[in-house]
Amino acid sequence: MMAELKSHGYEGPYYLQKFVETRHNIANMDKPKNEFDESRLDDTLQIVWR
């Protein structure tokens, strides 16, 4: 996705949100089954975690 944004001239920050498991959430989602490897992200844009 970052490459697509850059190809259209976007130079701003790229916002990503981490899932936080709680007892109550919108869809009663459980903790993700797979781990997310942040080291595999393209770093051509500034990544801002929320």
N, C-alpha and C positions, 0 to 999 in steps of 0.2 A: 504494500500500500504506500509506503514511503516513497518508493521509486516512482510510482504513478503520480503522486502529489508533486514531486520534484520535476517530473517531465512536463507538468503544467505550470511551472514557474513558482510553486509554493516554496517559501524559504522560512516559514515560521516554525514554531514548536509543534511536535507531534505528541498528542495527549493519549496516554494509555491508562486505563483504570484496572487496578487489581481487584479481584473478587475477594470479598471478606465474608467468611462464613459466619452467620449469626443464627440464632434460634428462629427468627422470623425474617423472611425476605419476600420479595414480590412473588416469586414462583415457588417458594419453599425449596430452593435449590440447595443441593448438598455440596460439600467440598469437591472441587474438580478431581477427576480420577487420574489425570495426567499432570505432571509437573510442567511448569512453563520455564523454559531456559532463556533467560534474558540475554545471555551472551550471544545468542544466535541472531539478535536484532541488527538490522542495518543501522549504522550510526551516521548516515549522511544528513539527518535532521536532528535537532535537539529533541531528546525524548523527555517528556515531563510525565511523571507518575502521579496519579491521583488516588 
